[in-house]
Amino acid sequence: MRYAVHKAGSAVAYCALSIKVGTRDEDGFHSGIAHFTEHTIFKGTKKKSASVINGYLDRLGGELNAYTTKEEIVLHATVLKEDFRKAGSLLLELASSSVFPEKEIETERGVVIDEIQSYKDSPADDVYDRFEEKIFEGHPLSKPILGTVSSVKKITSEELRRFVSEKFIPGLMALTVVAPLEEKLLEKDVLKMISKFFGETPSEIPVRPLSTPLFRKFDIRTDKRNHEVNAVIGGLAPSLYEEKDRYAAILMSNILGGPASNSILNSVLREKNGWVYAVETSYTQYSDSGLLAVCLGCDKSNLDKCLAAVKKEIVRLQTIPLSPSKLSAAKKQLLGQLSISGDNGESQCLSMGKNLLSFGRISPNGEIRSKIGEISSQDILDVARRIFDPSRTSTLIFL
């Protein structure tokens, strides 16, 4: 099992157990089992009942949580620094000895089904998920994280135990801790915890089969009879391992529709014209591909104006190089956002786990700053042309 520790100046400790298994790894199991495992792993271990687990960190003033993506399941906890051993041990216990009692499974099944059905009330989320399923059609990345109502109804306690026994192995895990304690002490305790729950025998690290998604272009409008129109416009983007292009894509995405109010689309569509409720770009990096898309919500009367404006600004990014001053300002803004995010202990802890599983190491801040600093105006032009090539750009609109 990989692990990493970091000393931080806070009274709070953050622990995360990242497992390199997600929705794309469900072959041989019912769709949605990765997410269902994340929900039900807290329902009892060989030594602790669901009620004990639920209150184990709560009574210390701490928090226990989890999430599932297409490529990983992450269990994480936040506690006071003196309780980090209890938090880390609990995460490892959940991953190594959860029993998935049938009665608890049935209760949680209803919760997950409600979550699936609630997406109908959130068209902004639903349209993006449908876009991702369509653009990755025929590829493991097309699978919905939540599964379907039908598939979730078929998942059994026995299947959950089989999924965990096959997928939750040390070679696919990373334990990370950020706490206000000396790193030598943290490392010593982490190694003790890992040895207690998973032993000291090295295990092979299975390699996830990678494949390039087939190219698919589509332009679909679906009448959902919603008050608000939700649209997604985008295409395949650099993968996690296309280092130069992915850093350029991150910067280009931030310039085009990042969280700041001065991003191009926010300035044009919202601040200047008031055409949208919300607009942003989303760039998700996977092991063998990526997806970069513009997501917006607006009144039906403004849809065509919004689409024309988005196209105009994308063409501008593809044809007009950024001036040295604009490029420098964009880099500083991105680096500032990354620094502020990295100053959050929980974000740092989760990022460490992601890096260990993806690259086998944690990239120093100086290295990331250097990579961003090397991006040229030509790199921005190239990545904008690649992702938003008109012959390869797709659109999905919920009317």
C-alpha positions as CSV (number, residue, x, y, z in Angstrom):
1,M,0.0,0.0,0.0
2,R,1.3,3.4,-0.9
3,Y,1.1,6.1,1.8
4,A,2.1,9.7,2.3
5,V,2.1,12.1,5.3
6,H,2.5,15.9,5.6
7,K,2.9,18.2,8.6
8,A,0.4,21.1,8.5
9,G,0.0,24.0,10.9
10,S,-3.6,23.3,12.2
11,A,-5.3,21.7,15.2
12,V,-7.1,19.4,12.7
13,A,-6.0,16.1,11.1
14,Y,-7.2,14.8,7.8
15,C,-7.0,11.2,6.7
16,A,-8.0,9.6,3.4
17,L,-7.9,6.1,2.0
18,S,-8.0,6.3,-1.8
19,I,-8.8,3.1,-3.7
20,K,-8.1,2.9,-7.4
21,V,-11.4,1.3,-8.4
22,G,-14.4,3.1,-9.7
23,T,-17.4,2.9,-12.0
24,R,-15.2,2.0,-15.0
25,D,-14.0,-1.2,-13.1
26,E,-17.4,-2.8,-12.7
27,D,-17.1,-5.5,-15.4
28,G,-18.6,-8.7,-14.0
29,F,-20.7,-6.8,-11.5
30,H,-24.0,-4.9,-11.6
31,S,-23.8,-1.3,-12.7
32,G,-23.4,1.1,-9.8
33,I,-21.8,-1.3,-7.5
34,A,-18.8,0.9,-6.8
35,H,-21.0,3.8,-5.6
36,F,-23.2,1.3,-3.7
37,T,-20.1,-0.1,-2.0
38,E,-19.2,3.4,-0.9
39,H,-22.7,3.9,0.6
40,T,-22.8,0.5,2.4
41,I,-19.2,0.1,3.6
42,F,-20.2,2.0,6.7
43,K,-22.9,-0.5,7.6
44,G,-20.8,-2.8,9.8
45,T,-17.5,-4.6,10.0
46,K,-16.5,-7.8,11.7
47,K,-15.9,-5.9,15.0
48,K,-18.2,-2.8,14.7
49,S,-21.9,-2.4,14.0
50,A,-23.3,0.3,11.8
51,S,-24.4,2.4,14.8
52,V,-20.9,2.2,16.4
53,I,-19.3,3.2,13.1
54,N,-21.7,6.1,12.7
55,G,-20.9,7.5,16.1
56,Y,-17.2,6.5,16.3
57,L,-15.8,9.8,15.1
58,D,-18.9,11.9,15.7
59,R,-18.5,11.7,19.5
60,L,-14.9,13.0,19.0
61,G,-16.3,16.0,17.1
62,G,-14.9,14.5,13.8
63,E,-16.4,13.7,10.4
64,L,-16.5,10.6,8.3
65,N,-17.3,10.7,4.6
66,A,-16.8,9.1,1.2
67,Y,-17.3,9.6,-2.5
68,T,-17.0,7.6,-5.8
69,T,-15.8,8.7,-9.2
70,K,-15.4,6.8,-12.4
71,E,-11.8,5.8,-11.4
72,E,-11.7,5.8,-7.6
73,I,-13.5,5.3,-4.3
74,V,-12.3,7.5,-1.4
75,L,-13.0,7.2,2.3
76,H,-11.9,10.2,4.3
77,A,-12.1,11.6,7.8
78,T,-11.5,14.9,9.7
79,V,-10.6,14.8,13.4
80,L,-8.6,16.7,16.0
81,K,-4.9,15.9,15.7
82,E,-4.8,13.6,18.8
83,D,-7.5,11.4,17.2
84,F,-5.9,10.8,13.8
85,R,-4.9,7.2,14.7
86,K,-8.5,6.4,15.4
87,A,-9.6,7.9,12.1
88,G,-6.9,6.2,10.0
89,S,-7.5,2.8,11.7
90,L,-11.3,3.1,11.1
91,L,-10.8,3.8,7.3
92,L,-8.5,0.7,7.0
93,E,-10.9,-1.4,9.1
94,L,-13.8,-0.4,6.8
95,A,-11.8,-1.4,3.7
96,S,-10.5,-4.7,5.1
97,S,-13.4,-6.2,7.1
98,S,-16.8,-4.7,6.1
99,V,-19.5,-7.3,6.2
100,F,-22.4,-5.7,4.3
101,P,-25.3,-7.1,6.4
102,E,-28.4,-7.8,4.3
103,K,-30.8,-5.7,6.4
104,E,-28.6,-2.6,6.3
105,I,-28.1,-3.1,2.5
106,E,-31.9,-3.1,1.9
107,T,-32.2,0.2,3.8
108,E,-29.4,1.9,1.9
109,R,-30.7,0.6,-1.4
110,G,-33.7,2.9,-1.0
111,V,-31.4,5.8,-0.3
112,V,-29.4,5.2,-3.5
113,I,-32.5,4.7,-5.6
114,D,-33.9,8.0,-4.3
115,E,-30.5,9.6,-5.2
116,I,-30.8,8.3,-8.8
117,Q,-34.4,9.5,-9.1
118,S,-33.6,12.9,-7.6
119,Y,-31.4,13.7,-10.7
120,K,-34.6,14.3,-12.6
121,D,-35.1,17.3,-10.4
122,S,-31.6,18.6,-11.2
123,P,-31.4,18.9,-15.0
124,A,-28.0,20.7,-14.8
125,D,-26.4,17.6,-13.3
126,D,-28.5,15.2,-15.4
127,V,-27.6,16.8,-18.8
128,Y,-23.8,16.6,-18.0
129,D,-24.1,12.9,-17.0
130,R,-26.0,12.1,-20.2
131,F,-23.4,14.0,-22.2
132,E,-20.6,12.1,-20.7
133,E,-22.4,8.7,-21.2
134,K,-23.0,9.7,-24.9
135,I,-19.5,10.9,-25.7
136,F,-17.8,7.8,-24.1
137,E,-20.4,5.4,-25.5
138,G,-19.0,1.9,-25.8
139,H,-16.1,2.7,-23.4
140,P,-15.9,1.9,-19.7
141,L,-16.0,5.6,-18.9
142,S,-19.6,5.8,-20.2
143,K,-21.0,4.0,-17.2
144,P,-23.2,6.1,-14.9
145,I,-21.6,6.4,-11.4
146,L,-25.0,5.8,-9.6
147,G,-26.0,2.9,-11.8
148,T,-29.7,2.5,-12.7
149,V,-32.7,1.7,-10.5
150,S,-32.9,-1.7,-12.1
151,S,-29.2,-2.5,-11.6
152,V,-29.1,-1.3,-8.0
153,K,-32.1,-3.4,-7.1
154,K,-30.1,-6.5,-8.2
155,I,-26.9,-5.9,-6.1
156,T,-26.7,-8.3,-3.2
157,S,-24.7,-8.5,0.0
158,E,-22.7,-11.4,-1.4
159,E,-21.9,-9.4,-4.5
160,L,-20.6,-6.4,-2.5
161,R,-18.3,-8.7,-0.5
162,R,-17.0,-10.2,-3.7
163,F,-16.4,-6.8,-5.2
164,V,-14.4,-5.6,-2.2
165,S,-12.4,-8.8,-1.9
166,E,-11.4,-8.5,-5.6
167,K,-10.9,-4.8,-5.8
168,F,-9.8,-3.5,-2.3
169,I,-6.3,-4.8,-2.3
170,P,-3.2,-3.0,-1.0
171,G,-1.6,-2.4,-4.4
172,L,-4.7,-0.3,-5.4
173,M,-4.8,1.8,-2.2
174,A,-3.1,4.9,-0.8
175,L,-3.4,6.1,2.7
176,T,-2.7,9.8,3.2
177,V,-2.5,12.0,6.3
178,V,-2.2,15.7,6.8
179,A,-1.8,16.6,10.5
180,P,0.0,19.1,12.8
181,L,2.5,16.4,13.9
182,E,6.1,15.6,13.0
183,E,6.3,13.6,9.7
184,K,8.5,10.9,11.2
185,L,5.9,10.3,13.9
186,L,3.1,10.3,11.4
187,E,4.9,7.9,9.1
188,K,5.6,5.5,12.0
189,D,1.9,5.4,13.0
190,V,0.7,5.0,9.4
191,L,3.0,2.0,8.8
192,K,1.7,0.4,12.1
193,M,-1.9,0.9,10.9
194,I,-1.3,-0.6,7.5
195,S,0.6,-3.6,8.9
196,K,-2.2,-4.2,11.4
197,F,-5.0,-4.4,8.8
198,F,-3.2,-5.6,5.7
199,G,0.0,-7.2,6.8
200,E,3.5,-6.5,5.5
201,T,3.6,-8.8,2.5
202,P,4.1,-6.9,-0.8
203,S,1.3,-7.3,-3.3
204,E,1.3,-6.9,-7.0
205,I,-0.2,-3.6,-8.3
206,P,-2.8,-4.6,-11.0
207,V,-2.7,-2.5,-14.1
208,R,-6.0,-1.0,-15.3
209,P,-6.5,-1.8,-19.0
210,L,-6.6,1.5,-20.9
211,S,-8.1,2.2,-24.3
212,T,-8.8,5.3,-26.3
213,P,-12.6,6.1,-26.5
214,L,-14.1,5.9,-30.0
215,F,-14.7,9.3,-31.5
216,R,-18.4,10.3,-31.4
217,K,-19.9,13.6,-32.5
218,F,-23.5,14.4,-31.8
219,D,-25.9,17.4,-31.7
220,I,-29.0,16.5,-29.7
221,R,-31.9,18.6,-28.4
222,T,-34.3,16.9,-26.0
223,D,-37.5,18.5,-24.9
224,K,-37.7,18.1,-21.1
225,R,-40.3,20.8,-20.7
226,N,-38.1,22.6,-18.2
227,H,-38.3,26.3,-17.3
228,E,-34.6,26.5,-17.7
229,V,-32.6,25.3,-20.7
230,N,-29.4,23.4,-19.9
231,A,-26.7,22.9,-22.4
232,V,-23.3,21.1,-22.6
233,I,-20.9,21.8,-25.5
234,G,-17.5,20.0,-25.5
235,G,-15.3,17.2,-26.7
236,L,-12.6,14.7,-25.8
237,A,-9.6,16.3,-24.0
238,P,-6.1,15.4,-22.9
239,S,-5.8,12.5,-20.5
240,L,-4.2,12.5,-17.1
241,Y,-0.9,11.3,-18.6
242,E,-0.6,13.8,-21.4
243,E,1.3,16.1,-19.2
244,K,2.0,19.1,-21.4
245,D,-1.4,19.2,-23.1
246,R,-3.3,18.7,-19.9
247,Y,-1.6,21.7,-18.2
248,A,-2.4,23.8,-21.2
249,A,-6.0,22.5,-21.1
250,I,-6.3,23.4,-17.4
251,L,-5.2,26.9,-18.1
252,M,-7.3,27.3,-21.2
253,S,-10.4,26.0,-19.4
254,N,-9.8,28.5,-16.6
255,I,-9.5,31.4,-19.0
256,L,-12.6,30.4,-20.9
257,G,-15.0,29.5,-18.1
258,G,-13.2,29.2,-14.8
259,P,-14.8,30.1,-11.4
260,A,-13.6,33.7,-11.4
261,S,-16.0,36.4,-12.5
262,N,-13.5,37.6,-15.1
263,S,-13.5,34.4,-17.1
264,I,-14.4,35.0,-20.7
265,L,-17.8,33.3,-20.7
266,N,-18.8,34.6,-17.3
267,S,-17.9,38.1,-18.4
268,V,-19.8,37.9,-21.8
269,L,-22.8,35.8,-21.0
270,R,-23.5,36.7,-17.4
271,E,-21.9,40.0,-16.4
272,K,-22.3,41.9,-19.7
273,N,-25.5,40.5,-21.1
274,G,-27.3,38.7,-18.3
275,W,-28.2,35.8,-20.5
276,V,-27.4,32.9,-18.2
277,Y,-28.1,31.7,-14.7
278,A,-24.7,30.0,-14.6
279,V,-21.9,29.2,-17.0
280,E,-18.7,27.3,-16.4
281,T,-16.2,25.0,-18.1
282,S,-15.6,21.5,-16.7
283,Y,-12.4,19.6,-17.4
284,T,-12.2,16.0,-16.1
285,Q,-9.0,14.1,-16.6
286,Y,-9.1,10.3,-16.8
287,S,-6.4,7.7,-17.2
288,D,-6.9,7.2,-20.9
289,S,-8.9,10.3,-22.0
290,G,-10.4,13.5,-20.8
291,L,-13.5,15.6,-21.2
292,L,-13.7,19.4,-21.4
293,A,-17.1,21.0,-21.8
294,V,-18.9,24.3,-21.4
295,C,-22.0,24.0,-19.2
296,L,-24.7,26.6,-19.1
297,G,-28.2,27.3,-18.0
298,C,-30.4,30.0,-19.5
299,D,-34.0,30.9,-20.5
300,K,-35.1,29.4,-23.8
301,S,-35.3,32.8,-25.4
302,N,-31.5,33.3,-24.8
303,L,-30.3,29.9,-25.9
304,D,-29.3,30.7,-29.5
305,K,-27.6,33.9,-28.4
306,C,-25.6,32.0,-25.8
307,L,-24.6,29.2,-28.2
308,A,-23.4,31.9,-30.8
309,A,-21.4,33.7,-28.1
310,V,-19.8,30.5,-26.8
311,K,-18.8,29.6,-30.4
312,K,-17.4,33.1,-31.0
313,E,-15.2,33.1,-27.9
314,I,-13.9,29.6,-28.6
315,V,-13.0,30.6,-32.2
316,R,-11.2,33.6,-30.7
317,L,-9.1,31.3,-28.4
318,Q,-8.3,29.1,-31.4
319,T,-7.2,31.9,-33.7
320,I,-5.9,34.9,-31.7
321,P,-2.8,34.3,-29.5
322,L,-2.9,35.6,-26.0
323,S,-0.7,38.7,-25.5
324,P,2.3,38.2,-23.1
325,S,0.5,40.3,-20.5
326,K,-2.8,38.4,-20.7
327,L,-1.0,35.0,-20.6
328,S,1.0,36.1,-17.5
329,A,-2.1,37.3,-15.8
330,A,-4.0,34.1,-16.6
331,K,-1.1,32.0,-15.2
332,K,-1.0,34.1,-12.0
333,Q,-4.7,33.7,-11.5
334,L,-4.6,29.9,-11.9
335,L,-1.6,29.6,-9.6
336,G,-3.4,31.7,-7.0
337,Q,-6.5,29.5,-7.2
338,L,-4.3,26.3,-6.9
339,S,-2.4,27.8,-3.9
340,I,-5.6,28.7,-2.0
341,S,-7.1,25.3,-2.7
342,G,-3.9,23.6,-1.7
343,D,-3.9,25.5,1.6
344,N,-7.0,23.5,2.6
345,G,-5.9,20.4,4.6
346,E,-8.7,18.2,3.3
347,S,-8.1,19.2,-0.3
348,Q,-4.4,18.6,0.1
349,C,-4.9,15.1,1.7
350,L,-7.3,14.0,-1.1
351,S,-4.9,15.4,-3.8
352,M,-2.0,13.4,-2.3
353,G,-4.0,10.2,-2.6
354,K,-5.0,10.9,-6.2
355,N,-1.3,11.6,-7.1
356,L,0.0,8.5,-5.4
357,L,-2.5,6.3,-7.2
358,S,-2.1,8.0,-10.6
359,F,1.7,8.8,-10.7
360,G,3.2,6.9,-7.8
361,R,4.5,10.1,-6.3
362,I,3.3,13.6,-5.1
363,S,4.3,16.4,-7.4
364,P,6.1,19.3,-5.5
365,N,4.4,22.7,-5.7
366,G,7.5,24.1,-7.5
367,E,7.2,21.5,-10.2
368,I,3.5,22.3,-10.9
369,R,4.3,26.0,-10.9
370,S,7.1,25.4,-13.4
371,K,4.8,23.3,-15.7
372,I,2.2,26.1,-15.8
373,G,5.0,28.7,-16.3
374,E,6.1,26.9,-19.4
375,I,2.8,27.1,-21.2
376,S,2.9,29.4,-24.3
377,S,0.3,31.2,-26.2
378,Q,0.8,28.7,-29.0
379,D,0.0,25.8,-26.5
380,I,-3.3,27.5,-25.7
381,L,-4.2,27.8,-29.4
382,D,-3.2,24.2,-30.0
383,V,-5.3,22.7,-27.2
384,A,-8.3,24.9,-28.0
385,R,-8.2,23.7,-31.6
386,R,-7.8,20.1,-30.5
387,I,-10.7,20.1,-28.0
388,F,-13.1,22.3,-29.9
389,D,-12.4,21.2,-33.4
390,P,-15.8,21.8,-35.1
391,S,-15.8,18.4,-36.6
392,R,-15.4,16.8,-33.2
393,T,-17.4,19.1,-30.9
394,S,-20.7,17.7,-29.5
395,T,-23.7,19.4,-28.0
396,L,-26.5,18.1,-25.7
397,I,-29.4,20.5,-24.8
398,F,-32.3,19.8,-22.5
399,L,-35.1,22.2,-23.4
